[in-house]
């Protein structure tokens, strides 16, 4: 079983952690990951876009010129959708883009996203992560010491820690999420995952509950 290095706050090795991709998901279904990411992105859309119909555009309804005798194509009011500045013929109205996938499918997608981080060696384990008070410079120094600077990073703790969140919220391309709030989008969006040992233990324990027991072989007759 592959072993990950457990680091301390200064980047020094303090132990190892045995984990493999199969601990979270037996296989990776790219279509399921794609469907989950598209759903999360669709749910983030505001859907407040709108264009005006010819009835909403300001302007006169007077006929531009007489019907015949000018040599021009016949035309009505200047608010027509065929003229510049007129209303849209198929006007866009506000709509709700959100939808939901089955809960178990989303949970499986999250475990698969975790498995990809392990398989692609994009997971960094730290023994513990806490701050007495919010300090952005301390968080930036910790990230640099662990070699996680220079790319997008997701920091995961076992529970909600306000000081950790406030220390990282002003750093570019750095996000913080407790283990209970992880989803496929936030995991795949970040290039690397910095996770505490306690959070990784919690995720492994939760994934183990979803493992199907091995089928017993039928006795030979």
C-alpha positions in Angstrom: 0.0 0.0 0.0 1.5 3.4 -0.9 2.4 5.7 1.9 2.1 9.5 2.0 4.5 11.6 4.0 2.9 13.4 7.0 4.4 16.9 7.3 4.5 19.4 10.2 3.9 23.1 9.8 7.6 23.7 8.8 7.4 21.0 6.0 9.5 18.4 7.9 8.6 14.8 7.8 7.0 13.5 11.0 5.4 10.2 9.8 3.7 8.3 7.0 0.1 7.6 6.1 -1.0 4.5 4.3 -3.7 5.3 1.7 -4.6 4.3 -1.8 -7.2 5.4 -4.3 -9.3 2.2 -3.8 -9.9 3.3 -0.2 -12.3 5.9 -1.5 -13.6 4.4 -4.8 -12.9 1.1 -6.5 -12.8 2.8 -9.9 -13.1 6.3 -11.5 -16.2 7.0 -13.6 -15.3 10.1 -15.6 -18.9 10.5 -16.9 -20.2 10.7 -13.3 -17.5 13.2 -12.3 -18.5 15.3 -15.4 -22.2 15.2 -14.6 -21.6 16.2 -11.0 -19.3 19.1 -11.9 -21.8 20.4 -14.5 -24.6 20.2 -11.9 -22.6 22.2 -9.4 -21.7 24.8 -12.0 -25.3 25.1 -13.2 -26.5 25.6 -9.6 -24.0 28.6 -9.3 -25.6 30.4 -12.2 -27.8 33.4 -11.2 -30.0 33.2 -14.2 -30.8 36.9 -14.1 -30.1 37.6 -17.8 -32.8 39.3 -19.7 -33.3 41.1 -23.0 -36.2 43.4 -24.1 -39.0 42.5 -26.4 -40.3 45.0 -29.0 -43.0 46.0 -26.5 -40.4 46.9 -23.9 -38.1 49.0 -26.1 -38.6 52.8 -26.0 -39.6 54.3 -29.3 -42.5 55.3 -31.5 -44.9 52.9 -33.1 -45.3 55.2 -36.1 -44.7 53.6 -39.5 -41.3 54.6 -40.8 -42.4 55.4 -44.3 -45.4 54.7 -46.6 -46.0 51.1 -47.7 -45.4 51.6 -51.4 -43.6 53.8 -53.8 -40.3 54.4 -52.0 -38.3 51.5 -53.5 -37.5 50.3 -50.0 -38.6 47.1 -48.4 -41.8 47.6 -46.4 -41.3 48.5 -42.8 -43.4 49.1 -39.7 -42.2 50.7 -36.4 -38.6 51.1 -35.5 -38.9 48.8 -32.5 -39.1 45.8 -34.8 -36.7 43.0 -34.0 -35.4 43.1 -37.5 -34.0 46.7 -37.0 -31.0 47.9 -35.1 -32.0 49.1 -31.6 -35.3 47.1 -31.8 -36.5 44.4 -29.4 -35.3 40.8 -29.5 -37.6 38.5 -31.4 -36.9 35.6 -29.1 -36.3 37.6 -25.9 -34.3 36.0 -23.1 -36.1 35.9 -19.7 -34.7 35.1 -16.2 -34.7 31.4 -15.5 -33.6 28.9 -12.9 -30.7 26.6 -14.1 -30.4 24.6 -10.9 -31.2 20.9 -10.7 -30.3 18.0 -8.5 -28.6 14.6 -9.1 -29.3 11.7 -6.7 -27.6 12.1 -3.4 -25.8 8.8 -3.5 -24.4 9.6 -7.0 -23.0 12.9 -5.7 -21.5 11.2 -2.7 -19.8 8.6 -5.0 -18.6 11.4 -7.2 -17.0 13.1 -4.2 -15.2 9.9 -3.2 -14.0 9.4 -6.8 -12.6 12.9 -6.9 -10.7 12.1 -3.7 -9.4 9.0 -5.3 -8.1 10.9 -8.2 -6.1 13.2 -5.9 -4.5 10.1 -4.3 -3.8 8.5 -7.7 -2.4 11.6 -9.2 -0.2 12.3 -6.1 -1.9 15.7 -5.6 -2.6 15.2 -1.9 -0.4 16.7 0.9 -1.0 15.6 4.5 -0.2 17.7 7.5 -0.2 16.5 11.1 -2.4 19.4 12.4 -3.5 22.8 11.3 -4.7 25.5 13.7 -4.0 29.1 14.6 -4.5 31.1 17.8 -5.7 34.0 15.7 -6.2 34.8 12.0 -2.8 35.4 10.4 -2.5 35.5 6.6 1.3 35.7 6.6 1.5 32.6 8.8 -0.7 30.6 6.4 1.3 31.9 3.4 4.5 30.7 5.0 3.0 27.3 5.9 1.9 26.8 2.3 5.3 27.7 0.9 7.1 25.4 3.4 4.9 22.5 2.3 5.6 23.3 -1.4 2.0 24.0 -2.2 2.5 27.5 -3.5 2.4 28.4 -7.2 -0.9 26.5 -7.9 -4.5 26.4 -6.8 -4.9 24.8 -3.4 -7.8 23.4 -1.3 -7.2 23.2 2.4 -9.4 20.7 4.3 -9.7 20.3 8.0 -11.8 17.8 10.0 -14.2 20.5 11.2 -15.0 24.2 10.6 -12.1 26.3 11.9 -12.7 30.1 11.7 -9.1 31.0 12.2 -7.9 28.8 9.4 -10.5 30.1 7.1 -9.8 33.8 7.9 -6.0 33.2 7.5 -6.4 31.8 4.0 -9.4 33.8 2.5 -7.2 36.6 1.2 -4.7 34.3 -0.5 -5.1 34.0 -4.3 -6.3 30.6 -5.5 -6.6 29.2 -2.0 -9.8 27.8 -0.7 -10.7 26.2 2.7 -13.4 23.6 3.3 -14.2 21.3 6.2 -14.2 17.6 5.3 -18.0 17.4 5.6 -18.5 20.1 2.9 -16.3 18.6 0.2 -17.8 17.9 -3.2 -16.5 16.9 -6.6 -16.3 20.4 -8.0 -14.2 21.9 -5.2 -11.9 18.9 -5.2 -11.3 18.9 -9.0 -11.1 22.6 -9.3 -8.0 22.8 -7.1 -4.7 21.5 -8.4 -3.6 20.2 -4.9 -5.3 19.2 -1.7 -3.7 20.0 1.7 -5.5 17.9 4.3 -5.0 17.3 8.0 -4.5 13.8 9.2 -7.7 14.0 11.2 -9.7 15.0 8.2 -8.2 12.2 6.1 -9.0 9.7 8.8 -12.6 10.9 8.8 -12.9 10.7 5.1 -11.5 7.2 5.0 -13.9 6.1 7.8 -16.9 7.5 5.9 -15.7 5.9 2.6 -15.3 2.5 4.3 -19.1 2.6 5.2 -19.9 2.6 1.5 -17.8 -0.3 0.6 -19.7 -3.4 -0.6 -18.7 -6.6 1.2 -16.9 -9.1 -0.9 -19.2 -11.9 -2.2 -18.6 -15.3 -0.6 -17.8 -18.1 -3.1 -20.3 -20.8 -3.3 -19.1 -24.1 -1.8 -18.1 -26.7 -4.3 -20.7 -29.5 -4.8 
